[in-house]
Amino acid sequence: MAKGYLEPALFNRENNELQMEADNYMGQKEALIHALNGELSKVQEVSNLIKFTNKAEMINTFNEQIFNDHIEKIIVFSRAEIGFVLKCGITLRERM
């Protein structure tokens, strides 16, 4: 545009399209990075759970530290059924 090869209107339109495309690609890149990091985190949580189950003895009382180490959240499905969502992605449904 500076040398007069392109009209300013054409340059601006093409520049805007390229900028929107670049923004779109950056968004896709960030989504992929987030998904990859989430999967790596789940793999690590599975590894932690396997290590714990291999060395742990039977637990007869509630242990808050162990609970917080492995449980992400609790879902209430109904008055008679809840689910424990583990940090590794597994949901364990339990009847009450």
Backbone hydrogen bonds in HBPLUS format (Angstrom, degrees):
<---DONOR---> <-ACCEPTOR-->    atom                        ^
c    i                          cat <-CA-CA->   ^        H-A-AA   ^      H-
h    n   atom  resd res      DA  || num        DHA   H-A  angle D-A-AA Bond
n    s   type  num  typ     dist DA aas  dist angle  dist       angle   num
A0004-GLY N   A0001-MET O   3.09 MM   3  5.09 155.9  2.15 102.2 109.7     1
A0011-PHE N   A0007-GLU O   2.96 MM   4  6.16 166.3  1.98 160.6 165.1     2
A0012-ASN N   A0008-PRO O   2.89 MM   4  6.02 164.4  1.92 149.6 153.6     3
A0013-ARG N   A0009-ALA O   3.01 MM   4  6.18 159.8  2.05 146.0 151.6     4
A0014-GLU N   A0010-LEU O   2.98 MM   4  6.14 173.1  1.98 155.3 157.2     5
A0015-ASN N   A0011-PHE O   2.81 MM   4  5.88 156.5  1.87 149.1 156.9     6
A0016-ASN N   A0012-ASN O   2.88 MM   4  6.00 156.1  1.94 145.7 151.6     7
A0017-GLU N   A0013-ARG O   3.02 MM   4  6.30 158.1  2.07 149.4 155.2     8
A0018-LEU N   A0014-GLU O   2.95 MM   4  6.15 161.3  1.98 149.8 154.9     9
A0019-GLN N   A0015-ASN O   2.91 MM   4  6.09 152.3  1.99 145.2 153.2    10
A0020-MET N   A0016-ASN O   2.92 MM   4  6.15 156.9  1.97 148.8 154.6    11
A0021-GLU N   A0017-GLU O   2.95 MM   4  6.17 156.5  2.01 146.9 153.6    12
A0022-ALA N   A0018-LEU O   2.88 MM   4  6.08 155.3  1.94 145.5 152.4    13
A0023-ASP N   A0019-GLN O   2.91 MM   4  6.14 156.1  1.97 146.7 153.1    14
A0024-ASN N   A0020-MET O   2.94 MM   4  6.15 153.0  2.02 144.7 152.1    15
A0025-TYR N   A0021-GLU O   2.97 MM   4  6.25 158.7  2.01 149.5 154.6    16
A0026-MET N   A0022-ALA O   2.94 MM   4  6.17 152.0  2.02 146.5 154.5    17
A0027-GLY N   A0023-ASP O   2.96 MM   4  6.22 153.2  2.03 145.7 152.7    18
A0028-GLN N   A0024-ASN O   2.99 MM   4  6.31 156.0  2.05 148.2 154.8    19
A0029-LYS N   A0025-TYR O   2.88 MM   4  6.06 154.4  1.94 145.8 153.2    20
A0030-GLU N   A0026-MET O   2.93 MM   4  6.18 160.3  1.97 149.2 153.7    21
A0031-ALA N   A0027-GLY O   2.98 MM   4  6.21 154.3  2.05 145.4 152.5    22
A0032-LEU N   A0028-GLN O   2.95 MM   4  6.19 157.3  2.00 148.9 154.5    23
A0033-ILE N   A0029-LYS O   2.95 MM   4  6.19 159.6  1.99 151.2 156.9    24
A0034-HIS N   A0030-GLU O   2.91 MM   4  6.07 159.1  1.96 146.5 152.4    25
A0035-ALA N   A0031-ALA O   2.90 MM   4  6.11 158.1  1.95 146.8 153.0    26
A0036-LEU N   A0032-LEU O   2.86 MM   4  6.02 161.8  1.89 150.1 155.2    27
A0037-ASN N   A0033-ILE O   2.91 MM   4  6.08 162.3  1.94 150.2 154.9    28
A0038-GLY N   A0034-HIS O   2.93 MM   4  6.10 151.7  2.02 143.9 152.0    29
A0039-GLU N   A0035-ALA O   2.98 MM   4  6.25 153.1  2.06 147.8 154.4    30
A0040-LEU N   A0036-LEU O   2.97 MM   4  6.22 159.8  2.01 150.5 156.2    31
A0041-SER N   A0037-ASN O   2.94 MM   4  6.09 150.0  2.03 142.0 150.4    32
A0042-LYS N   A0038-GLY O   3.02 MM   4  6.30 151.4  2.11 142.4 149.6    33
A0043-VAL N   A0039-GLU O   2.95 MM   4  6.23 156.5  2.00 150.5 156.8    34
A0044-GLN N   A0040-LEU O   3.03 MM   4  6.27 156.6  2.09 145.2 151.2    35
A0045-GLU N   A0041-SER O   2.94 MM   4  6.23 151.3  2.02 145.4 153.7    36
A0046-VAL N   A0042-LYS O   2.89 MM   4  6.16 154.4  1.96 150.5 156.8    37
A0047-SER N   A0043-VAL O   3.03 MM   4  6.27 159.9  2.07 146.8 152.3    38
A0048-ASN N   A0044-GLN O   2.91 MM   4  6.21 155.3  1.97 146.9 153.7    39
A0049-LEU N   A0045-GLU O   2.92 MM   4  6.13 156.2  1.98 146.9 153.2    40
A0050-ILE N   A0046-VAL O   2.90 MM   4  6.14 160.4  1.94 154.9 159.8    41
A0051-LYS N   A0047-SER O   2.97 MM   4  6.19 162.6  2.00 150.8 155.5    42
A0052-PHE N   A0048-ASN O   2.96 MM   4  6.16 158.0  2.00 146.3 152.4    43
A0053-THR N   A0049-LEU O   2.91 MM   4  6.15 165.2  1.93 152.6 156.2    44
A0054-ASN N   A0050-ILE O   2.96 MM   4  6.05 147.9  2.06 147.4 155.8    45
A0055-LYS N   A0051-LYS O   3.28 MM   4  6.44 146.0  2.40 144.4 151.2    46
A0056-ALA N   A0052-PHE O   2.88 MM   4  5.65 135.6  2.08 149.9 161.0    47
A0067-PHE N   A0063-ASN O   3.01 MM   4  6.24 164.6  2.03 156.2 161.3    48
A0068-ASN N   A0064-GLU O   2.87 MM   4  6.06 166.4  1.89 152.3 155.3    49
A0069-ASP N   A0065-GLN O   2.93 MM   4  6.07 141.9  2.08 142.6 153.4    50
A0070-HIS N   A0066-ILE O   3.27 MM   4  6.45 139.2  2.45 146.7 154.5    51
A0070-HIS N   A0067-PHE O   3.30 MM   3  5.61 137.9  2.49 102.9 112.8    52
A0071-ILE N   A0067-PHE O   2.89 MM   4  5.69 154.2  1.96 160.3 165.9    53
A0087-LYS N   A0070-HIS O   3.01 MM  17  5.71 156.5  2.06 140.4 143.6    54
A0072-GLU N   A0085-VAL O   2.71 MM  13  5.59 159.1  1.76 156.8 164.3    55
A0073-LYS N   A0085-VAL O   3.34 MM  12  5.31 155.6  2.41 134.6 140.8    56
A0085-VAL N   A0073-LYS O   2.85 MM  12  5.31 166.0  1.87 162.3 164.8    57
A0075-ILE N   A0083-GLY O   2.75 MM   8  4.92 164.2  1.77 147.1 152.7    58
A0083-GLY N   A0075-ILE O   2.66 MM   8  4.92 148.7  1.75 150.5 156.8    59
A0077-PHE N   A0081-GLU O   2.94 MM   4  5.47 139.5  2.10 137.6 149.3    60
A0078-SER N   A0081-GLU O   3.05 MM   3  5.11 156.9  2.10 149.5 146.8    61
A0081-GLU N   A0078-SER O   3.41 MM   3  5.11 152.5  2.49  92.8 100.3    62
A0096-MET N   A0080-ALA O   2.77 MM  16  5.09 161.2  1.81 136.4 140.3    63
A0082-ILE N   A0094-GLU O   2.91 MM  12  5.42 160.2  1.95 158.6 162.6    64
A0094-GLU N   A0082-ILE O   2.76 MM  12  5.42 167.7  1.77 160.7 162.9    65
A0084-PHE N   A0092-LEU O   2.84 MM   8  5.09 159.6  1.88 140.5 143.6    66
A0092-LEU N   A0084-PHE O   2.87 MM   8  5.09 163.6  1.90 143.5 144.3    67
A0086-LEU N   A0090-ILE O   2.74 MM   4  5.33 164.5  1.77 177.6 173.5    68
A0089-GLY N   A0086-LEU O   3.00 MM   3  5.50 166.0  2.02 116.9 120.8    69
